[in-house]
Every structure is written in structure tokens, then in C-alpha cells.
Amino acid sequence: MGDKKMNAGHLAGDILIFLTVAFAVYLSVVMIRRINAVVLKDSYRKVFYLELFICAVFLLCALDIRFSIFTWKGRSLLTAIGWILRLTVCMLTISVIILAAKITIKGLRTSDEHPGYAIVLGLALEYGEPSEDLIKRIDTAEQYLKSAPGTVLVLTGGNPDDSGKTEAEVMRDILKERGVDAKHMILEDAAGSTRENFENVVQIIGGDEPVIVITSNYHMDRAVFTAKKAGFSRVSGCPAPSSLTYYPANVLWEVLMELNELTLGL
């Protein structure tokens, strides 16, 4: 019986080690590619380091399950450290799962409301070009405008590339090429973050105006929360689809951002 339990623990540890290492490699590929492609490299590096830290914690836990490194007999200090680690990992795991589920669910809900303003959030340009997810936000904004022709699209996002073009300007140019009239678009191209996007827009149209936010599905939960925090009293959402390849990495990014909001209030 004891051998069976030991074998089960070893198998569980081996599986967790493999999954953690595989996910860390996946994150490294995604984030290094992004760091090389975007203008705000420092911001992406900071998030990447946090993601690697979380992977390291889970890997340490997996190694403990596999090799019992914190439960050797006669090593009371290591045993105490082991239980602290397990408690930390348990709390971190529960927090990540709850936040990831909330983020996923929020990204599935499209509002039936059609307010006069739709705030379209920008996304970092990659080598000066719109990423796949930014194109999908533009597609969603175009479709939304067709369903509610009286809407004004507030295109947001600064972070100019080497040519000087901002995220908002790139979105405007693409929509103009698709036949969207300039009267349906307002630019907010000075912001460098989601928080600044909404803080700037609230100065342009006022916080009493009902708005709908158009952004990627994984970003919707934090976007709506940030919009309300910036001063908008009535906020709904219209999530855009996103790349399945990068979805796990994007959800983890959002989890980290929301944990930051919860713990530091930043």
C-alpha cells in the first residue's frame, strides 16, 4: 500500500514537473517574441519576470511532491519551510484559478446595450504593425458600428513606434481604409496604459456618458473595472475574440495585473 502511494506521488510529481517546465518554455517563447517586437520592452520584461517567478514556485512544489525535499526526517526546519511553501502555493493556486475563471467568463459576455460611445482599447504594435489581437479589436469595432450606426468610436492608445504612429492612429487608418467616416471616430493617442486610456477619455467625453468597451476577451474584466475606477458610471463590454495560441499567456498576464490591483491598489 505504501509503495502504491509513493508511486502515485512520484507520477503526480513527474506530471507536474513536465507541465510546469512546458508552460515556462511556452511563456518564454511568447514573451521573448513580444519583448523583441514592442516599444515598451521594460513593462513586458517586468511581467515576464513575474510569470517566471510563479512558474518557479510551482516547479519547487512539483519537485517536493516528486522527491519530498521538504519532508526528510529529522530536518524540522526544512519541513516547516515545506509547509509554508505548500500553503503559499495553495493560496496562490486558488487565487490564480478564481481570477482566471472570472477573466474567462467576463470575456464571454457581450452587452445588449448600445450607448453613444464605444471605447476601443489599443494594443502594443509589433514591429510597427498591428498584432493579430489588435486587428480583431478593429474588426469587432467595425462590426459594432454597423449594428449601431450612431456610435462614436473612441480609439485609444499611444506608445508610438519608430515612425511616430500611435496605436490609435493605426486603428483609425485601418478603419478609414474600410470606409468608416471620420465623424464616427475620436482619437485618444496620448495614453501609455489601460488606466491612462480611461483617465484621458473621461476628460474628453465625461464620466456620466454611458460607454461600451471594445477590447480582447481576456482583457475585458480588468478593462471594465479600470473604466469604472477612472470615473465612468455606466460601463458595458463587447469582447473581441483573441488568438488561441497566446490565450493562456494573456490570461496569466491579466491575472498578474489583477493581483497587483488587489494587493497594491496600483
C-alpha positions as CSV (number, residue, x, y, z in Angstrom):
1,M,0.0,0.0,0.0
2,G,2.8,2.4,0.9
3,D,4.6,1.6,-2.4
4,K,1.4,2.4,-4.3
5,K,1.1,5.8,-2.6
6,M,4.8,6.5,-3.2
7,N,4.4,5.6,-6.9
8,A,1.3,7.7,-7.2
9,G,3.2,10.7,-5.6
10,H,6.1,10.2,-8.0
11,L,3.8,10.0,-11.0
12,A,2.0,13.2,-9.9
13,G,5.3,14.9,-9.3
14,D,6.6,13.9,-12.7
15,I,3.4,15.2,-14.4
16,L,3.5,18.5,-12.6
17,I,7.2,19.0,-13.3
18,F,6.6,18.3,-17.0
19,L,3.6,20.6,-17.2
20,T,5.4,23.4,-15.3
21,V,8.5,23.3,-17.4
22,A,6.5,23.1,-20.6
23,F,4.4,26.1,-19.6
24,A,7.5,28.0,-18.7
25,V,9.1,27.3,-22.1
26,Y,5.8,28.3,-23.8
27,L,5.8,31.6,-21.8
28,S,9.4,32.2,-22.6
29,V,8.8,31.8,-26.4
30,V,5.7,34.1,-26.3
31,M,7.2,36.8,-24.1
32,I,10.6,37.0,-25.7
33,R,8.9,37.4,-29.0
34,R,6.8,40.2,-27.7
35,I,9.7,41.9,-25.9
36,N,11.6,42.0,-29.2
37,A,8.6,43.3,-31.1
38,V,7.1,46.1,-28.9
39,V,8.2,49.5,-27.9
40,L,7.5,49.2,-24.2
41,K,10.1,46.5,-23.6
42,D,10.6,47.2,-19.9
43,S,7.0,46.7,-19.0
44,Y,6.9,43.4,-20.8
45,R,10.1,42.3,-19.1
46,K,8.7,43.0,-15.6
47,V,5.6,40.9,-16.3
48,F,7.8,38.1,-17.8
49,Y,9.9,38.0,-14.7
50,L,6.8,37.7,-12.5
51,E,5.5,34.9,-14.7
52,L,8.8,33.1,-14.4
53,F,8.7,33.5,-10.6
54,I,5.2,31.9,-10.5
55,C,6.5,29.0,-12.6
56,A,9.5,28.7,-10.3
57,V,7.2,28.4,-7.2
58,F,5.1,25.7,-8.9
59,L,8.2,23.9,-10.0
60,L,9.6,23.8,-6.5
61,C,6.3,22.4,-5.3
62,A,6.4,19.8,-8.0
63,L,9.9,18.8,-7.1
64,D,8.8,18.5,-3.5
65,I,5.9,16.2,-4.5
66,R,8.3,14.1,-6.5
67,F,11.4,14.0,-4.3
68,S,10.0,15.0,-0.8
69,I,12.8,17.6,-0.5
70,F,11.0,19.4,2.4
71,T,9.9,16.3,4.3
72,W,13.1,14.5,5.2
73,K,13.0,13.0,8.6
74,G,15.0,14.9,11.2
75,R,15.0,18.1,9.1
76,S,12.4,20.1,11.1
77,L,13.5,23.4,9.6
78,L,13.1,22.1,6.1
79,T,9.7,20.6,7.0
80,A,8.5,23.9,8.3
81,I,9.7,25.7,5.2
82,G,7.9,23.0,3.2
83,W,4.6,23.6,4.8
84,I,4.9,27.3,4.4
85,L,5.7,26.7,0.7
86,R,2.7,24.4,0.3
87,L,0.4,26.9,2.0
88,T,1.7,29.7,-0.2
89,V,1.3,27.6,-3.4
90,C,-2.2,26.5,-2.3
91,M,-3.3,30.1,-1.8
92,L,-1.6,31.3,-5.0
93,T,-3.2,28.4,-7.0
94,I,-6.7,29.2,-5.6
95,S,-6.2,32.9,-6.4
96,V,-5.0,32.2,-9.9
97,I,-7.8,29.8,-10.7
98,I,-10.5,32.1,-9.4
99,L,-9.2,35.1,-11.2
100,A,-8.6,33.1,-14.4
101,A,-12.2,31.8,-14.3
102,K,-13.5,35.3,-13.7
103,I,-11.5,36.7,-16.6
104,T,-12.6,34.0,-18.9
105,I,-16.3,34.3,-18.0
106,K,-16.2,38.1,-18.4
107,G,-14.7,37.7,-21.9
108,L,-17.7,35.6,-23.0
109,R,-20.4,38.2,-22.2
110,T,-21.4,40.8,-24.8
111,S,-23.7,43.5,-23.7
112,D,-27.0,44.2,-25.5
113,E,-26.7,47.9,-24.7
114,H,-25.8,50.4,-27.5
115,P,-24.6,53.6,-25.9
116,G,-23.4,56.6,-27.9
117,Y,-19.7,56.0,-27.3
118,A,-17.6,52.8,-27.8
119,I,-14.1,52.9,-26.4
120,V,-11.8,50.8,-28.4
121,L,-8.6,49.9,-26.5
122,G,-5.3,49.8,-28.3
123,L,-2.6,47.2,-28.1
124,A,1.1,47.4,-28.4
125,L,2.2,47.4,-32.1
126,E,4.6,44.6,-33.1
127,Y,7.4,45.8,-35.3
128,G,5.3,48.8,-36.1
129,E,2.3,46.7,-37.3
130,P,-1.0,45.8,-35.6
131,S,-0.9,42.4,-33.9
132,E,-3.5,39.7,-34.6
133,D,-5.4,40.6,-31.5
134,L,-5.4,44.4,-32.3
135,I,-6.8,43.5,-35.8
136,K,-9.6,41.5,-34.1
137,R,-10.4,44.5,-31.9
138,I,-10.7,46.7,-35.0
139,D,-12.9,44.0,-36.7
140,T,-15.2,44.0,-33.6
141,A,-15.3,47.8,-33.6
142,E,-16.3,47.8,-37.2
143,Q,-19.0,45.2,-36.7
144,Y,-20.3,47.1,-33.7
145,L,-20.5,50.3,-35.6
146,K,-22.6,48.5,-38.3
147,S,-25.0,47.3,-35.7
148,A,-25.2,50.7,-34.0
149,P,-24.6,53.3,-36.8
150,G,-24.9,56.3,-34.5
151,T,-22.0,55.2,-32.3
152,V,-18.8,57.2,-32.0
153,L,-15.7,55.1,-31.7
154,V,-13.1,56.4,-29.2
155,L,-9.9,54.9,-30.4
156,T,-7.3,54.8,-27.7
157,G,-3.6,54.1,-27.3
158,G,-0.3,56.0,-27.5
159,N,3.0,54.2,-27.5
160,P,4.2,55.4,-30.9
161,D,6.6,53.2,-32.9
162,D,9.8,54.3,-34.6
163,S,7.8,56.0,-37.3
164,G,5.8,58.0,-34.8
165,K,2.5,56.3,-35.3
166,T,0.4,55.5,-32.3
167,E,-1.9,52.6,-31.7
168,A,-4.9,54.9,-32.0
169,E,-3.7,56.3,-35.3
170,V,-3.1,52.8,-36.7
171,M,-6.7,51.8,-35.8
172,R,-8.1,55.0,-37.3
173,D,-6.2,54.4,-40.6
174,I,-7.4,50.8,-40.9
175,L,-11.0,51.8,-40.2
176,K,-10.8,54.7,-42.7
177,E,-9.5,52.2,-45.3
178,R,-12.6,50.1,-44.6
179,G,-14.8,53.1,-45.3
180,V,-15.6,54.3,-41.7
181,D,-16.3,58.0,-41.8
182,A,-14.0,60.2,-39.7
183,K,-17.1,61.7,-37.9
184,H,-17.5,58.3,-36.2
185,M,-14.0,58.4,-34.7
186,I,-12.3,60.3,-31.8
187,L,-8.7,59.7,-31.1
188,E,-7.0,59.5,-27.7
189,D,-3.4,58.8,-28.6
190,A,-1.5,60.0,-25.5
191,A,-2.0,57.1,-23.1
192,G,0.6,54.5,-22.3
193,S,-1.6,52.1,-20.3
194,T,-5.2,51.0,-19.8
195,R,-5.6,53.2,-16.8
196,E,-4.4,56.3,-18.7
197,N,-6.7,55.4,-21.6
198,F,-9.8,55.7,-19.5
199,E,-8.5,58.7,-17.5
200,N,-7.9,60.6,-20.7
201,V,-11.2,59.6,-22.3
202,V,-13.2,60.6,-19.3
203,Q,-11.8,64.1,-19.8
204,I,-12.9,64.1,-23.4
205,I,-16.5,62.8,-23.2
206,G,-17.3,63.0,-19.4
207,G,-17.9,60.2,-16.9
208,D,-21.7,60.5,-17.0
209,E,-21.9,59.3,-20.5
210,P,-22.7,55.5,-20.8
211,V,-19.9,53.7,-22.7
212,I,-19.2,50.3,-24.1
213,V,-15.7,49.0,-24.1
214,I,-14.3,47.0,-27.0
215,T,-11.2,45.0,-26.2
216,S,-9.9,41.5,-26.3
217,N,-11.9,38.9,-24.4
218,Y,-9.1,38.2,-21.9
219,H,-8.7,41.9,-21.2
220,M,-12.4,42.7,-20.7
221,D,-12.7,42.1,-16.9
222,R,-9.8,44.5,-16.0
223,A,-10.9,47.0,-18.6
224,V,-14.4,47.4,-17.3
225,F,-13.1,47.6,-13.7
226,T,-10.5,50.2,-14.7
227,A,-13.1,52.3,-16.6
228,K,-15.3,52.5,-13.6
229,K,-12.3,53.4,-11.4
230,A,-11.5,56.2,-13.8
231,G,-14.9,57.8,-13.4
232,F,-17.3,56.2,-15.8
233,S,-20.6,55.5,-14.1
234,R,-22.1,53.2,-16.7
235,V,-19.8,50.7,-18.5
236,S,-20.7,47.7,-20.6
237,G,-18.5,45.4,-22.7
238,C,-18.2,44.0,-26.2
239,P,-15.3,41.5,-26.1
240,A,-13.3,40.8,-29.3
241,P,-12.0,37.3,-30.0
242,S,-8.3,36.7,-29.5
243,S,-5.6,34.3,-30.6
244,L,-6.0,30.8,-29.0
245,T,-2.2,30.3,-29.3
246,Y,-1.5,33.2,-26.9
247,Y,-4.6,33.0,-24.8
248,P,-3.1,31.2,-21.8
249,A,-0.2,33.7,-21.6
250,N,-2.6,36.6,-22.0
251,V,-4.9,35.3,-19.2
252,L,-1.9,34.8,-16.9
253,W,-0.8,38.4,-17.7
254,E,-4.3,39.6,-16.7
255,V,-4.2,37.5,-13.5
256,L,-1.0,39.2,-12.5
257,M,-2.4,42.7,-13.3
258,E,-5.5,41.9,-11.2
259,L,-3.4,40.5,-8.3
260,N,-1.5,43.8,-8.5
261,E,-4.7,45.7,-8.2
262,L,-5.9,43.6,-5.3
263,T,-2.6,43.7,-3.3
264,L,-1.1,47.1,-4.1
265,G,-4.1,49.0,-5.5
266,L,-2.0,50.3,-8.4
